Amino acid sequence: MTNRTNRTVHSVRRSRLASALLPALALALTATVTGCGGGGGGGGDGAGDGRLGGTGTSGGGQSAATATADRVEPLPGIPKPRLPVTVDSADGHEVTVASADRIVPLTGSLSEIVFTLGLGERVVARDITATFEQAADLPLVTRAHDVSAEGVLSLKPTLVIADTTTGPAEAIGQIRDAGIPLVVVAPAKSLADVDARIDAVAGALGVEAAGARLKERTDARIAAVQKDIPAREGRRKPRVAFLYLRGSASVYLLGGADSGASSLLEAAGAVDAGKESGLRKDFTAITSEALAKAAPDAILVMTKGLESVGGPDGLVKIPGVAETPAGMDRRVVSVDDGVLLNYGPRTDEVLKSIVEQLYANGK
């Protein structure tokens, strides 16, 4: 059980969930180690890679999602970086960037932004969470979900971009001590952070004009998805609970106000059932009582998390799930692990997938 527990902790360390999940995971895993209980079953821990959409179910388990190719869509044209620039790093450093010839983004979401800005050909490595097609052949510079400073430095980068969840701290310090410009970007927690994150990356690359165009395109696409949300005609908004699942380690968590999912659910015209039920922190271990209070009409999960518990059939075996309206209807919304909480250039695709699955069959 200890090895599986360690893999689960590593699987979330480098994602948007890292800062929120680790305290909750510690509590959940303490119970796991002592009891090894929990419902569900099936597959591996489901961390990391995957594709958007494709496994959402609604009403009797029928597919309600349409698969989206795991690619990013660069802006037309290739911008020319105007360097050098000096920018403020989110970890308190002031960083001067003189060259963007060899870029190493240390999260998948940061890689998405660099590629979408049109500078993908300058990227020389990828983090394990960069799963989209254009980055697939780049060398990995992570071990499990930790950055390898040696791997990064061996590629002679001229710029490394990280965020505040990137670690371990020793590796980040080693890269910076080697004299490599390293810009840390604040992580995104909601739709309101999308533009700021694009600005930060574009500013570090010296392509502010491209950043402005990307913000305009991203904002317009998100607005277009919201415009197409079906009218409810006086019906109440659907209540959706975000569950973080890792079946192989018996980790089952219910998202609250700080899980990162609330903004997406609200943008999709739904209510975050965990937040609405009074859960003010990020995640709490799933209990029958907590689920009964949340009373979700649908459940939002990450694709590989759903696979790790054996799909919808395994999901309803987790204590309390079958008794919720969502469990009774097998109403599950599933989005790829790698993009669900990225809040970046593909957020419109994530939102569209949620909307299509959530309102399938007129529900």
N, C-alpha and C positions, 0 to 999 in steps of 0.2 A: 504493500500500500504506500510505503514511503516514496518509492521511485515514481509512482504514478502521481502522487501528490506534488512532488517537485516539478514534474513535467507540466502539471496544470498551472502552478504558480508562474513558471517561465513563459507559458503560452499567452499570458495576459500582460506580462511585464512591459512589453514593448508596444502595446497598443494604446488607443485612447482610453481604454478601460483601466490601464495600469494604476493611475493615481487614485482612482475611485475604488477599485476592486480589492486591492491587496489587504486592507484592514478587514473587509467582509470575508475574504477568502480565508484569512487566518482563523476566524471564528468557525467558519463552516468546516474547514479542514481539521480543526481540533476535534470536532465531533466525529468526523469521518475516520480519523486515525483510531479513535477509541471504540467506535461502533461499527465502522465499515458498512453502515446501513444505507437506506435511501432507495427510493423507487427508481424505475427506469432500468435500462440496460442497453446492451448493444455496443456498437462501434468503439473507435478510439476516442482520444480526448478532443479531437475536432479542432485543434488550434490552428490558427494561421491562415492557410491558403483556401481558395474556393472561388466560386463565380457568383455573380449577382443573379438573384431570382431563382426560378426553376423548381423550387420545392415547396412553395407555399400551398397550403390546402385550405379548403373551406367547405363545410357541409358535407360530411360523408367521405372526406379525404380526396375529393377531386382536385386536380391541379388548378390553381387560380392565377399562376404567375406565368409570364413569358420570359424566356431566357434572354439575357442581354450579353452580347459578346464582351469578354473581359479585356477591353481596350480603352485607352484614353483617346480623346480627339484633340490633337494639337490645333492651336490657332493657325489660320492661314499665314504663310510667310515665316521666315526665320528672323527673329529680332537680333540686333547686334548690341551686345552689352556695352553700356557706357561706363567704363571703369577708369580709375579706381573710385570706389565709394566707401564711406565710413558709416556704419550702421550700429545701432544699439542692439546688443544681443539680450534675449530675455533672461539670461542668467547674470546680468549686471555688467558684462564686459562691453567695451567699445571695440568693434572689429573693422579693420580696413581690408577690403577685398580688392585685389589688384588684377585678378584673372579669374575667368569663369571657364577656362579651357577644359578642366578636369574636375567634374562635380561629383561629390558623393553625398546623396541624401540618405539619412539614416532612419527614415520611416517610409512606409509605403505611401502614406498620404502626402508627404513632402515630395516624393518621387513623382506622384501624379501631377502635382502643381508644376514642377520643373518641366516634365514632358509636355504638359498641356500648354505651357508658355511658348513651346517651340524649341526648347534647348535640350531635347532628349539625346541628341547625338553627342553631347558633351558629357553625359553621365557615364561614369566608368565603373560603377559598382551599384549593388542594390542591397537593401535590407530584406530579410526573409518575408516581410509583409508586403513587399512590392510584387504583387502576383499578376499584374496586367501583362498583356501579350508583349508589348514593346520592350519591357524590362526583363523578360524571361531568360534571355541568354547572358545577362550580365553576371559577373562573378559575385558571389555572396560574401559579405563582410561581417556576418554574424555567426555566432556559435549558439545553437538553440535560438534564444531571443536576446542574446547579449552581443554587444558590439565587440569585434576583435580589432583592437588598436593596431596590431601588427598587420592584419589584413588590409585595413584602410591605408596605412602608411606605405605599404608595399606598392600601392597603385599610384603613388605620387600625386595626390589630389592638390588642386589649387584652391578648392573651397569645399568645406564639409558643412552640411546643414543638418541640424538635429532639432529635437524639441525637448521640453523639460522632462519628459518621461524616458528619454534615451539613456541607456546605461550599459555597463556599470559606470559610476562616476570616475573610477580609476582610468578607464579607457578614454573617456572624454578628456580628462586631464592630460593623459599621455599624448593624445593627438594635438591638443593645444600647446603643450610644452615642446612639441616638435616644430613649432612655428607655423603650423597650417592654420589659415583663417577658418575659424569655426563659429558659425552663427547659430544660436539657439532661438527657436521660434516658440512662442506660447502655444500650447495645445488648444484646439477648438473644442468648445463644449456645447455649442448651439448654432443654429443657422445664422445668428447675429455675428458669429466669429468668422464666417467664411471669407468675407471681403478683407478683414484684417490679416488673415493668414496669407491670402494671395498677395496682399500688399507687402508683407514682410519678406516673402520669398522673392518676389519681383524686385524689391528694393535691394536685397543682397546681391542679386544677379545683375543689377544695373539695367533692368528692362522695365522701368516703371510704366511706359506707355503700353507695353504688352499686358502688364498687370491690370491696367485700367480697362483694356478691352476684354480681358478674361473675366473680370468682375462683372462687367456689363452683360456679357453672354451668360454667365452662370446665374446671375440674378434674374435675367429674363426667362431662362428655362425653368427655374424654380417657380416663378410666378405663373408660367404657362401651365405647369402641372397643377398648381393650386386652383387655377381657374377651371380646370376640368374635373374637380372633385364633384361627384354627383350631389345634387341638391337633396337635402334630407326632408324637405316639406313638412316641417314641424316635428319630425322625429328627433329624439335625443341623440347626442353624439355617441358613437361607439366607445366603450371603455376598453382600453388595450393595456395589458400588463406585459412589461419587458422582462423576460426570464433569461438569466445567464446560466447555461447548462454545460457541464463537462461530466458526462456519464461515467467515464472510466475512473474518475476520482471521486465519484458521488458528490459532486459540487452542484447544488441547485440553489440559485439566488434570485430574489425578486427585486427588480429595480425600483428605486424611489426617486425623489425629486432631483438628486444629483447624479443619476445614472448616465446622463448624456442623451438619453432617448426621448426625453420629454418634448424637446423642441421639434423633433421630427414628427412625433405623434400629433402634437398640436397643429403643426403645419399641414398635416394630412386630415385635419378636421376631426380628430379624435381626442379623447381624454386619456391622460396617463393614469391608469387605474391605481398603480402603486402610489404615485404622488398624491392623487386625489383621496386615497384612503388614509393619508396622514403620514406616510413614510418620508421623512425629511432628509434622511441621509442618502448615500449612494445605493448600497445593496444590503439586503438582509436575507438570512437563510429562509428558504421557503418553508412555511408551515401551513397546515390546513386552515388555521384561524386567519392567517394573513391573507391567504387567497380568498377565503370566504368574504373578508372585509373588502378586498379589492374588487371582487365580483366582476372579472373581466368578461367582455363579450368576445374578445379575441386575444390571442397571445402572440407577441412578437419575440422571435428567437433568431439567433444566428444560425446559418445553414448547417455548419458542422457541429454546432451544439445540438441541433435537432437530430442529426445523424448519430451523435454520440449516445443518445438515449434510445435509439431504435425507431426514430421517426415518430409520427403522430401516435401510433399505437403504444410506443414506449413512453411518450410524453404523458399520456393520461394515467400511467401507472405511478407517476410521482404523487405522493400523498397530497390530496386536496385538489388536484387539477381536474379530475373527472367530475367533481361536484360543482365546478364553476360553469356558467353559461358557455364559455369558450370550450371547455372540455366536453360538455354534453354535445356540442355541435361540431366538435373537431375543427374548430375555426382557428387556424394557425397561419401566421404571416412570417415568412422566412426570408432573410436577406443575407447575402454573403458576409462572412466574418470580416473580411479585409476592407470593406467599404461602408458598412452600416453607420459607424460613428466617425467617419473621416472628416465630414463637413468641409468638402472641397469641390473641385470642378465636376465631380460626378454625383454630387448630392441630389441633383434633379433626377438622376436615374434611380437612386435609392428611394427617393420620395415617390416617384412614379410606381415603382414596384410595390411599395407599401399600399398606395392608394388602390392599385389594380387588385391586389389580393384582398384588402380589407373590405372593399365594396363589391366583390364578386357576387354575382347572382342577386344583385339588388339589395344586399344586406347592409 
